Amino acid sequence: MRKEIPYKIYLAEDELPRQWYNVRADMKNKPAPLLNPDTRLPITEDELSAVFCRELARQELDDVNPYIDIPEPLIDFYRMYRPAPLVRAYCLEQKLDTPAHIYYKFEGNNTSGSHKLNSAIAQAYYAKQQGLAGVTTETGAGQWGTALSMACSYFDLDCRVYMVKVSHDQKPHRREVMRTYGASVTPSPSDTTEVGRKILAAHPGTGGSLGCAISEAVEAAVTSGGKYRYVLGSVLSQVLLHQSIIGLETKAALDKYGVKPDIIIGCAGGGSNLGGLISPFMGEMLRGEAEYRFIAVEPASCPTLTRGVYAYDYCDTGMICPLAKMYTLGSSFMPAPMHAGGLRYHGMTPVLSQLCADGLMEATSVTQTSVFDAAVTFARVEGILPAPESSHAIRAAIDEALKCKETGEQKTILFGLTGTGYFDMAAYGRHNDGSLTDYIPTDEEIAASLAQLPVVE
Ligand SMILES: *Cc1c(COP(=O)(O)O)cnc(C)c1O
C-alpha cells in the first residue's frame, strides 16, 4: 500500500517556531490570579521576582499577549533536538486493526528523555540574562533535574538540585546524569537548609517528599543574596508557554499534509506537555475557527481533574509558593507510590483547570496496570520504549482507536509521546513479572486532604 503521509513528518530547522503562543490571550475566562500566600492578594511581578527570574515572572503574569518571541540563543539550542518528529503510527493502527488514523508527537529525542528540556532551557536562558550565578530546583523522579542540568551546563550556570531522598538513593542513574552535566545533587531533606534541618529533626530517617524538596530549593534561592532564583518544571503558566512549541510544530506538520485531528490526547501531571500540545489547537477553538476534542489523561492513583475540586490551593506542601486556583486533591494529598513519578502532583496548571471548568477539555483516569499493557503494545510495534507517564496518553489513544474499530469511524487521533522510559526499567520489570498493582484512593482519603484546603475569600 502506498502511503501518502510519511511515517515521520520532520519539519526543517528553518521551520522552527520563532514565537511561543500564549493561549491565555485567547481565553475569555482567564485563569484566576496567583495569590501571595501571606497577604492573599494577587501577586505582583515584584513579589514573584524575589523567587523567580524577572522575565519569567513577567511571562507568568502576561495573559494578554498572544505571541512572545523566542530569543535567538534558544532557537540555536532547540536546533540540537528540534523540530521533533510527528509520527504516523501506521504499525499501531495495523496492530489494533482500527480505521482510526493515529499520530504522535515524540519529545523523547534528547538525553534528558522528555519535553521538560523545552522549558528548562528557556528558564536557564533568562537566569543567565539576569546575571544570576545559578538556579535551584527540586526533582522527584529526576526528569526535570536532568533537563535543567543540561540547560544550565549549556549556559554555564550553576544548578543546585534537591532530589527527594528515596529517589536519590533508588535512582542512581538519573542522579549521575545530572552530576555529569555539572549539577550538584543534594538528597532532601538535607542539613543545608533551615527547613531541611527542621524536617530531619522531626522525622529522622525520612525518605523526603517533593513538597519538602521544593521548600529547600526555594529557601536556598531566597537566602542566596540575590545570586540564585528558583525554577519549576511544570504547573506554572510560563512553562506552558514554553511548551507551546510542541503544539506549534505539530500543527505546522499536520497542516503541511492537510490533516486535522478530531481528538487530541495527552498525559497530565502538572499539565505542561498537554497544555503545550493543545495550545494552538485550543486557540483556534477559542476563536471559533475549529472544533476539537481534548482529553487529559491522569493516573487513577492521583486523579486531580477527575476527582479533585476547583479551588485555591498551595502549589507546594511547604505552603510557601503562591496560591493557585486549580483542580486539586489538596496539597497534603499523598499519592500512593507508583511508577509514573512525573504524574504524582496534587494540582493541575491553572490554564488547563480553567479550560476544564469551562467544559472545553475532558479528563479521564487510567490504572497503572492498564497503562503498562498499553506501553508494551506500543513498544513492540512502534519501537520506542515509552516513559510510564507518556504511556497514560498511549492508553487513552488506544482506547479511542478501539472505539473507532467498533463504530467503523475513521477518526484522526493525535497524542503527545512525552518521553522515553529507559530509566524506568524497574517498573517494566515489575510489569514483566506480573507484580504491578493498582491503587485507587478512597473518597474518604481525598476528602481528608481537601478538608485542609486554605480558606480564600
Ligand atoms: C514530567 C513528565 C510528565 C508530566 O508533566 P506535565 O507537566 O504534566 O507535562 C509527562 N511525561 C514525562 C515523560 C515527564 O517527564
The ligand as an SDF file (V2000), in Angstrom:
LIG
                    3D

 15 15  0  0  0  0  0  0  0  0999 V2000
    7.2540   15.3170   33.9180 C   0  0  0  0  0  0  0  0  0  0  0  0
    6.7270   14.4340   32.8670 C   0  0  0  0  0  0  0  0  0  0  0  0
    5.3530   14.4110   32.5280 C   0  0  0  0  0  0  0  0  0  0  0  0
    4.3050   15.2020   33.2690 C   0  0  0  0  0  0  0  0  0  0  0  0
    4.4770   16.5670   33.3730 O   0  0  0  0  0  0  0  0  0  0  0  0
    3.4920   17.6180   32.7100 P   0  0  0  0  0  0  0  0  0  0  0  0
    3.8940   18.9090   33.2880 O   0  0  0  0  0  0  0  0  0  0  0  0
    2.0970   17.2380   33.0640 O   0  0  0  0  0  0  0  0  0  0  0  0
    3.7130   17.5480   31.2540 O   0  0  0  0  0  0  0  0  0  0  0  0
    4.9330   13.6120   31.4970 C   0  0  0  0  0  0  0  0  0  0  0  0
    5.7890   12.8410   30.8120 N   0  0  0  0  0  0  0  0  0  0  0  0
    7.1070   12.8190   31.0960 C   0  0  0  0  0  0  0  0  0  0  0  0
    7.9970   11.9260   30.2950 C   0  0  0  0  0  0  0  0  0  0  0  0
    7.6160   13.6040   32.1250 C   0  0  0  0  0  0  0  0  0  0  0  0
    8.9180   13.5860   32.4060 O   0  0  0  0  0  0  0  0  0  0  0  0
  1  2  1  0
  2  3  1  0
  2 14  2  0
  3  4  1  0
  3 10  2  0
  4  5  1  0
  5  6  1  0
  6  7  2  0
  6  8  1  0
  6  9  1  0
 10 11  1  0
 11 12  2  0
 12 13  1  0
 12 14  1  0
 14 15  1  0
M  END
$$$$
